[in-house]
Amino acid sequence: MIRLILVTALAALLYAGYWGLGARATLADARTLAEDLRAAGWEVDWSDISLRGFPSRLDLTVEDPSVRLPGGDGWHAPFLQSLQLSYSRDRAILVFPDRQTLTLSGTEIAVEDTALRASIRGSGITAEAETLGLSWPGHRVTSGPVLAALRPEPGAPDTLQLYLRADEVRVDGVPLGTLLIEGRAFLEPGDALPPGLAGIELTRLDTATSAGRAALAGAVAAISPAAAAEVQRQ
């Protein structure tokens, strides 16, 4: 019996050490990423960063995260969580709050969501939300369930495949029905971290109504005339 207790205690100590190493590595990775972004000219701030989840999880919580790109675009939220299993650190679930703020081309966009989550595995990202709302001066977009994905394009190292499906979409009160978008994002070649965005191409944009498409183009034009033109082109 004493031998069994000693073996169990030793196993517990070894596992606690294993978890501690993973926790320190996770915190170090977060701080290293922030420093890499700052070195590239980004502004990255938070009020606190912590990690919990012993014995089987590595749950990282960042309080008041704020990111601003060199061109002025940015994002701010009350918190952001990254959830991982201690034995599977190559996969993470990001948990977002129900209110966030985006800044694009000088326009502040209020984001309201229900159960927004993003799964990161390797180089791919899949995001889902039960509801999503975007508001900026003079415009509002709402939807029911949303599914979005970002994947590397095979054979094209500087290209990402884009996919978005949103149901029950309304733009400034005009119903679109289901919105389906497919396309590609082109990254600037090179080893810079993070890579720059060279451009976006839409290969498919479907809505249930033509009036909805026109309303979408009009709303997007307030942020990006180029993106509005791409919507009208489809």
Stockholm file with secondary structure:
# STOCKHOLM 1.0

chainA/1-234         MIRLILVTALAALLYAGYWGLGARATLADARTLAEDLRAAGWEVDWSDISLRGFPSRLDLTVEDPSVRLPGGDGWHAPFLQSLQLSYSRDRAILVFPDRQTLTLSGTEIAVEDTALRASIRGSGITAEAETLGLSWPGHRVTSGPVLAALRPEPGAPDTLQLYLRADEVRVDGVPLGTLLIEGRAFLEPGDALPPGLAGIELTRLDTATSAGRAALAGAVAAISPAAAAEVQRQ
#=GR chainA/1-234 SS CHHHHHHHHHHHHHHHHHHHHHHHHHHHHHHHHHHHHHHTTCEEECSEEEEECTTTEEEEEEESCEEECTTSCEEECSEEEEEEETTEEEEEEEECCSEEEEEETTEEEEEEEESCEEEEETTEEEEEESEEEEEETTEEEEESSEEEEEEEETTEEEEEEEEEEEEEEEETTEEEEEEEEEEEEEECSSSCSSCCEEEEEEEEEECSCHHHHHHHHHHHHTTCHHHHHHHHHC
#=GC SS_cons         CHHHHHHHHHHHHHHHHHHHHHHHHHHHHHHHHHHHHHHTTCEEECSEEEEECTTTEEEEEEESCEEECTTSCEEECSEEEEEEETTEEEEEEEECCSEEEEEETTEEEEEEEESCEEEEETTEEEEEESEEEEEETTEEEEESSEEEEEEEETTEEEEEEEEEEEEEEEETTEEEEEEEEEEEEEECSSSCSSCCEEEEEEEEEECSCHHHHHHHHHHHHTTCHHHHHHHHHC
//
